[in-house]
Amino acid sequence: MNRNCYYFVEGSCEKILINALKENPALLTAGKVTVLNVVQSKIKLLF
């Protein structure tokens, strides 16, 4: 089964954290990390 995971984070610190957690498959599944500040920008559909 092919699952696409998207991780939306607020800043660069959270991006680093998610990338570190993705290194251990038991913690998070692989996916794309996108920095998104919803206060400053609108959400665009990625799929």
N, C-alpha and C positions, 0 to 999 in steps of 0.2 A: 504494500500500500504506500502510495506516495503522498506525504503530507508536507505542505509548505507552512513553515512557522515564521512569523514576523514578530519581532520584539521592538516595541516603540518605547524609547527612553527619553528622559527630559534633557540630559546633558552628557558631556563626555565622560564624566566619572561613572555614571550608570552604564554607559556603553562598555567601558573597560571591565566593570563588574560582570555584566552579562557574558562578554567574551571569555572571561576567566571561568565562569561557571559552565559554559558550553564545552570546555575541554574535558570535563568529566561527564560522559554520556548518561550516568545515573542521575545527574542533577538537572540538566536541561537538554532538550533535543536541539540538533543543529538547525539553524535558521538565519535569517537576515536581521541585522540590528540597524535600526534607523533612529537617529536623533531627531526628536520632534517636540517642539515647544508649542503647545496648543494655544497659548496666550498670544504668541507672536505670529503664528502662521496657521492657515487652514489645512485640514487633512485632505490629502489627495488619495484617491483609490490607487492601490498598487497592483491590483489584479485585473 
